[in-house]
Amino acid sequence: MKYLSKYFSVITVILTVIVYLTTIAPSTIQIDSGELAAVQITLGIAHPTGYPLYTLLGYLFSNINLFDSKIFQMNFLSMIYVSLAVMIFTITVKFILDNLNYFRFESKQIKKKNNQKNIKEINLTEFEKIFLSVITGLILAFSKTIWFQSTSVEVYSLQILLFSLIISLLIKSFISSNNKHYWLMFSFFLALGFTNHMTTLLIIPATAYLFFSKNKLESKLTKQLVFMILIFIITIILIYVYLPLRAAQNPILNWGNPIDLERLLRHVSGFQYQVWLFTSMDAAKKQLAYFISNLPKEFYFTIFISFIGIVSTFRYYKKFFIFNLILFLFTILYSINYDINDIDSYFILSYFSLALFSTFGLIWLIDKYQKFSKSFYIALLLLFPFNQLAFNYSVVNQSNNYIYEDYTKALLNSVPPNSIIFGYQWDYFISPSYYFQFVENYRRDVVVIDKELLRRSWYFNQIENQYPKILKGTKTEIDLFLKALKPFERKENYNSNLLESLYRRIMTNLVTTNINEREFHLTPEIIDNEMQRGEFTLPAGYDIVPYLLTFKVVKTKEYVEAPLPDFTFRIDKIKDKYQSGLVNIVTTMLLNRAIYEKMFNRYEKIKIYIDKAKDIDPNLIIPEQLR
């Protein structure tokens, strides 16, 4: 028992790592994975809010030669972050179980009321406390969203670790009699949380509850708060100063170019994403409905134990109930008002809360079945984390996910040297291209321009830094656009019609001024959306032809040769909307090219493109005109 008491958290993390190692992605995956890996390795600046702590730690780790693949090494770092978080969380649960009485209300009236209810004290043995802590740690580890963050590069992996540390120090600060040092350490790690991700804000209301329920408003408290605030502010400044210092050096990836105070505040505040915050009641209802429908997929049968824990803490440990309920509700109420597709990670703190509640549900089970043998309730409790493991494994597993690497490389390889690819496929292509082009130097000659980022003043600086000649022919329009954009970025009155007009002229001029020296290619969403709506127009006399995975801008009606589809496209199993969407994009483009070949009676090539499309998606329905 002595060794078990000492190393139970190590046992938990070993079990977690054994499972996590089998699900790590070998390459980039969807959304921000490629960009964040590139930012860490090249020491750049990521999308808002910049994530300086995440970038600096990642850069240091990237310089340790552990694996041949840098992207796998950065994915491995995410696994380390989440595994350490599980270990700290397990230790925190054990600390809570050792100090349960601190979470009862202490007033005489409550005590008298509780005695009338004949509340039964549950005296857990040391083994039961350790076992409960390990089980709760594994419940958190194998919840879908937490587990998924361990598979690839993403800021939420470090945030999960910071949440574990912050919650641990918060509870120790609340319980410890000599808690001054714990509160100062809490302030430091809370600041670290804010230098990684702004969801750290969600822990503040629960913090305020525990802090003021423990301390009375007096002069000593004021002095302590001043020290806490000083530590908090100094820590944030010391880490966020990385952004302007690095921006001044013009790194390859310099999102926001936060070189001065105005740009820094705009970047750190996530100005460009604020349009999706608190948009409408309908959006909030949609996100809440998603959270509720997704919740059983996070915990499966364990969710019932969490609900039992909510009732149990309400009856016996009201301070813990209020603290944890505030944590849960504030996370949900804030997150549902953020109208984005990849919302899952914003609910992470609520999963921490439910895992903590599950501890008390498990206590209820032990009490209920303690008349049976110990081996019975051990087996019973083990069912909960392992049912999550069984159901979530195939969903979370990214070990064979090469689809985004294959697509990015295929798209880059499909165009001739020094071509321009214009589009906004961030999730599938642009983000991964940052890693492959700027870290692995793969087809660095190809210029990738994000159509949506052309709306931002800093992006022109980044393009100029990477490819100096690309913007030369449209400098007049860019200068006018930047002047008109300034009041918009400062939240002042601006001319929206002028902005949109100049923006469209810049896009068209990029084609006109570069096409004689570089082939110009459009990704399919430009044709399906912007060109259909008239928001993007080609210069007079120009047309498009399906080229393979892009549409090539041409000035001819004659047949245009294109590469054959001999690229690799590894699909283990379509698991989500991103992979499904990407497969649809690729097969549609192959069929578009087959239709183009038919127009010129190139029948020998039609079958090649159709066969490739069917190979990628065996269930693909071939259009009538190609049958």
N, C-alpha and C positions, 0 to 999 in steps of 0.2 A: 504493500500500500504506500510505503514511503516513496518508492520510485514512481509509482503511478501518480501520486499527488504532485510530483515534481515535473513529470514529463507528459502529462495528459494532453497538453496543448500541442506538443511535438507529435504525438501519435495522431492527433486530428489533422495536422498539416501534412503529415506523410501520406495519410489516406487520401487527402484532397489532391496533393501533387500527383500521386499515382494515377488518379483519374484524369486530372487536368492535362497531364502530359500526352494523353492519347487523343485529345481534342484540339490541340493548338493548330492554328492555320499555318501552312507552310509558306504562304505568300500574302499579298495584299487581299483584303476583302472589300466589301462595299462601303460606301459613304466616305469617311474621313481617313481611313486607314493609311492609304498611300501618302496623302499630304502630311499627316502627323509624323509618319516614319521619316519622310524626307526632311521635315523641319527639324526633327531631333538630330538626325545624322549630319545635316549640313549646318546646324546651329542657326536656324532661320527664325521667322516669326509666323506663327500659325494664325488661323482665322480667329475672330473675336471669341473669347476675351484674351487671347494671346498665349495663355497657359505657360507662363515663364518657368515655374517650378518643374512642370512635366517636361518641358523642353530641355532644361539644364540637366536634370537627372538622366534623361534619355541620352543626351549627348555624351555624358560621362560613361554610361553603360555601353554605348555603341563603340567606344574606343577600346573596349576589352574584347580581344579576339577569341570568342567562344565557339562560333559556328561559321561555316563558309558563307552562309546566306545571312546578310544583314537584316533583311526583313524578318526572317525567322527569329533572329536574336532579339529584335524589338518586340515581336510577339511573345517571346519567352519572358521578357521583362514584365509584360502585362500579367502573365501567369504568376510570377513572383509576387507582384503587388497584391493580387487577389488572395493568394495562398497565405501571405503574411496577415492580411486582413482577417481571414478566417481564424488564424491562430490567436490574434489579439481579441477577437470577438469571443472566442471560447474561454479565454482567461477572464474576460469581463463578466460572462455569465456565471462562472464559478465565484467570482467576487460578489456578485449580486446574491447568489444562493447562500454565501457565508454571512450575509448581512441583511437578511430579509426584514428584520424588525425595523430597520431604518425607514422602510417604505410604508409603515403604518401611520395613521394620524394619531397624535398624542394627546388630544384634548380629553378631559374627563368625560365629557358628554358622549364622545365617540366610543371611548372605552366601555362606558356603561351600556351603550346601545349594542356594542359588539358582544358583550357578555350575555346580554339577553338573547342574542341569536345563537348562543352556544358555539361560537367559532372554535373549530378544532385546530390546534397547532399540529403541524406536520413536522416531525423531527426527522430530517433526512440524514442518513449515514454519510460518511465521507465518500464512500464508494458511489452512492446514489448521486451525490452532488457532482462528482467527477463525470460519471456516466451521462447525466443530464447535460452537462456542459459540452461534452463531446458530441452528443446527439444534436444539440441546438446548433453547434458550430457547423455540423454537416448539413443540417436543414438549410442554413444560410448558403453554404457552399454550393449546394446542388439546386438552388432555386434558379430558374432559367436565365434571368437577366444578369444576376451576379456571376453565374458560371460563364455566360457568353462573353463577359468582359475580360475573362482570362485567356481567350482564344486568339486575340489579335490586338494590334496597336489601337488604343483608344484612351482618352484622358480619364474616362470613368473608372478604369482599373486602379489608377493611383488615387482617385477620389474615394473609392471603396475602402482603400487602406487608410486614408485620412479620416473618413467617417468612423472607422473602427477605433482609431486612436482618440479622436475627439470625444466619442461616446464613452470610451473607457475612462478618460481623464475627467470627464464631466461627472460620472457616477462616483469615481474615487474622491473627487473634490467635495461632492455632496455628503458622502459617508464619513470620510476621514475627519477625526477630531482636530488634527493639526493640518488643516486643508489649504493654508495660504500658498504653499509651494505648488500644490496640485492645480490651483486656480491660475497661477502664473504660467505653468506648463500648458494648461488648457488654452490660455490666450495665445500662446505661441503656435500651437498646432491648429487652432481655429484660423489664425492668420495664414498659415500654410494652406489650409483648405481654400481660402479665398484667392490665393495665388495660383490655384489649380483650376477651380471651377466655382462659379457663382451659386450653384445649388447649395453650397455651404450655408447660405443665408437661411435655409429651411430649418436649420437646427437651433436658430436663435430663440424662438418663442419657448421651446422646451427647456433651453438653457436658463432663460429668465425665470421660469417657474421654479426650477430646482435651486437656483442661486438665492432667490428671495424667500423661498420657503425655509431655507437653511439659515440665512443671515437677516438680521434686523437692520433697518436703516439707522446707522449711527456714524460717528466721525471715523472710526476705524474702517468701516466698510467703504466709506468714500475714498480713503487713502488707498485701500486695496484696489478699488475700481480704477483709480487713476493709474496705478502701476500696470494693471491689466490692459488698459487702453493704450498706454505708452508702448508696451511690448507688442501689442497687436499692430499699431500704426508703424512702428519702426521695422517690424518684420515684413510687412506688406511693401513698404517703400524700398527696402533693400533688395527684394526679389523682383518687384515690378520695374525697377530702374534698368533691368536687363533690356527691356523692350526699346527705349530710346537709344541706349548705348549701342545695341546691335543694329538698329535701324540706320544709325549714322554711318555704319560700315557697308550699307547696301548689300545685304545677303541675297542669295539667289531667290529665296522665297521670303518676301517682305510684306506680308499682308497688312494693310492699313498704314504702312510706312509711319509708325508712331514716333516720329523724330522730334516733335515738339509737344508741349503740354496739351494743346487743343486736340491734336491727332491721338495722343496717348489716351486722354479721357474718353474720346469717341470710341477708341478700340476696346479699352477695358470695360466700358459700359455696354458693349455689344450693340451699338447704335443701329447697325443695319438689320439686326434681328428683332428689334423692338416692335416692328410692324406686326409680328405674329403673337405678341403678348396681349392678353385681355382684348381679343378682337371682337368676340360676340358671345352671347349666351348659347347660341347654337353650337359654336365651336367647342365651348366648355362641356356641353352635354355630350357631344360626340366623343371627346377624349375621356370623359367619365365612363361612358358606356364601354369604351375600349378597355379601360382599366378593369372594370368589373368583369367583363367577358374574358379577359386575359388572366385574371388572378388565379383561377383554378389550374391554369397551365404552368404557373410559376411553382406552386406547391403541391398540387394534386391533393391526396387525402390529408396531407398535413394541415391544410387550411382549416379543417374542422377542429384540429387541436389548438390552432391559434385562436379560434372563436371561443373555445372553452377557456383558454387562458385569459381572454378579455373579461369574461364573466368572473373568473376566479380572482383576478387582480382587483376588479371592481368591488368584490365582497370583502377581500382580506387585506389587500395592499393598495389602498387608494392613491397614495402618493405616486407609486409606480404606475398605476393605471392612468392617472392624469398626465404624468410626464410622457408616457409612451403614446397615449391617445393624442396629445398635442403634436408630438412628432409625426404621427401617422396622418392626422387630419390636415395639418398645415402643408405637408408635402403634397397631398392629393389636391387640396384647394388651389395651391399655386400652380402645380404642373398641368392640371386640366385646362388652364387658361393660356397654355402655350400651344398654338395651333401649328404643330409640325408633325411630319410623318413618323420620324424615328423618336417617339416620345418615351419609349420604354425606360431608358436610362434615367429619366427625370423622376421616376417612381422609386429609385433605389432605396432611399431612406425609409419609405413605407415598408419595404421588404425587410429591412433591419428591424423595424418596429414589430412586424408580424412574427419574425423569428424570435424576438424577445418574448412576445406574448405566448408563443408556442412552448417556451420553457415551463410556464405555469400550467399550461394544458397537460404537459407531460407529468408534472407533479401530481396533478389530479388523477391521472391514470395510475401512477405508482401507488397513490393512496387507495384507489379503488381496488387494485389487484394485488395489494401487498400480502393478502392471505395466501396467494399462490406462491410458487417457488420463485426464487430470484431469476432463474433461467427463463421463466415464462415472461416476466415483464421486460427482461433484457431483449428477448426476441421480439416482443410486442413493440417496444420503442424503436428498435432497429428498422422496423418496417417503414417508418416515416421518411427518414432521409433516403433509404434505398428505393422507395417507390418513386421519389423524385428523380433519383439517378436513372432508374429504368425508363421512365417516361420521357425525360428531358435529353437523354444522351444523344439520340439520333438527330434531334432538333438543333442541339448546340454544337455537335461535332463538326469542326471545320478542317479536320486533318487532311482531307482530299480536295480542298477548295482551291482550284487553280483557275476558275472560270474568269475572274477579273484580270489576272495576269495574262491569260491566253488571249482574251479579247483586246486588251490594251496593246499587246505586242503585235497581234494580227492587224489591228487598225493602223498602227504606226508603220508596219511593214508593207501595208497595201498601197502606200503612196510613194512616189519617187523622192529622191534626195531633195532636201531644202523646201519641201512642200509646206503649205499652211493648212492646218485643220482647224476649222471654225465651228464651235458648237457650245453646248452647256451640259453635257452628260457628266456631271460631277460625280455621281455615285458609281458609275460604271467605268469611266474612262479618264476624265481630267485629273481626279485625285490620284488614281493609280499611276498615271503618266508622270506625275511629279516625282514619285519614287524611282520608277524605271529610267527616266531621262536624267534626273539630277543626282541620283545616287549610283545607279548601275551604268550610267552613261549610254543607255540603250536608245538608239536613234535620236540622239541629241540634236541632229540637224533639222528635225521636223519641228516646226513652230506650232504649238498648241495654244489657241486663243479662246478664252472663256467669254462667250458673248455676254453673259449676265454681269461679269465682273467689269466689263467696259463701262458700266454705269458708275463705277467708283473712281475717285480721283487718283488714289494710290496705285491703281493697277497699271496705269500708263507708265509710271516710274519703273514698275517691275518688268514690263515688256521691254522698255528701253534698256534696262540693265541686262536682260537676257539676249535680246535680238535688236541691236541699235538701229538697224536700217528699216525695220518693218513699219515704223510710224512716220518715217520721214516725209512721205507724200501727203499726209493728212494732218500736218502740224497746225495749220490755220484753224481747222474745225475743232481740233483737240483743245487749243488755247481758248477758243470761244466757249466750248463745252465746260471746261474747268472753271471759267469765270462764272458761267450760269449755274454751275453745280455748287459753288461755294455757299450761297445762302441756304440751299437745301440741306447740306451737311451740317450747317450751323443752326438748323431748325428756325430759319428766318423765312420771310416771304420770298417765294421764288416763282419763276415763270415755267410752269410745267410743260406748256406747249413748245416753248423755245428749247427746253432741255430735250424733249422727245425728238424734235426735229433735228437737232444737232447730233444726237445719238444715232439716229438712222443714217444721217449723212456720213458719219464716221465709219459705220459698218460697210456702207456701199463703197466708200473711198478706199477702204482697206483692200477691197477686191481690185478696184481700178488701178491703184498705184503699185500693186505687187504682182499682178497676174502675168506680166511680161517676163518677170524674173523667177517667179515661184508658182507652181501649180497651187490652185486654191480649191480646197475640199470642204464640203459642208456635212456635218453629221445629220442623220435623218430627222431629228426633232425640229431642226430649223425649217425644213421643207414642210413637215406635217403641221407645224404651228405658226411660226412667224411669217413664212412666205404665204401661207394660206390666208392669214389675216392682213397681209400687206404691210406688216411691221418691218420686214426686211425685203429689200428689192435688189435685184442684180442691176449692174450698169446696162445701158441700152445695147442691144445686140448680143448679149450673153445669154446662155442657157445652161441647164444642168443635165447630166446623165448619171445613172446609177453606175458606180465605178467598182465596187465590191462591198465594202462596209461604209462607204461614204458616197456622196454625190459630188462629182467633179464639175467645176464651173468651166464651160467651154464656149468658144465662139465659132462653132461649126455645126452643120447638120449631118456631116458624114459620120461614119462608124468610128467609135472611139475604143481602142483596145484597152483591156483591163487585166489585171493579174487573175490567174485561176485560183479558186478557193482551196489552196493546199495547206492552209494554216491548221494548227492544232487547237482543238477546243474541247478540253476535258470537262465532262460533266459527270460528277459522281451520282448526285441525286438532287433534283430541284427541290429546295427546302423552303424558299420564301419568295415574296413578291419581287425582290430585287433580281434574283436569279431567273425567275420566270419572265420578268420584263426584258432582261438582257437576251435571253434565248429568242424571244419574240422579235427584238430588234435585228438580231443577226439573221434569222431565217427570212424575215420580211425583205431585208436587203438582198439576200441571195436570190429570192424569187423576183425582186425588181430587176436584178441583172439578167435573170433568165428571160423575162419578158422583153427586155431591151435586145437581147441576142435574137429573139424570135422576130423582132421588127426588121432585122437585117438578114433573116434566114440563116443564122449561124446555128443550125440544128445540132451539130456535133458538140457545141458548148452548152446548150440548154440542159442536157441530161447531167452534165458535170455539176452545174449549180443546183439543180433540183436534188440530185443524189446527196450533195453536201448538206443541203437544208434538211433532208429526211434523216440523214445520219445524226444531225444535231437534235432534231425533234421527230422521233418516229411517228408521232401522232399528228404530224403536220398535215393540214388539208391543202392540197395543191389546187390553185385557181383553175377554173374551167378552161381558160384560154391556154393553159400550159399542159393540159392532160393529153 
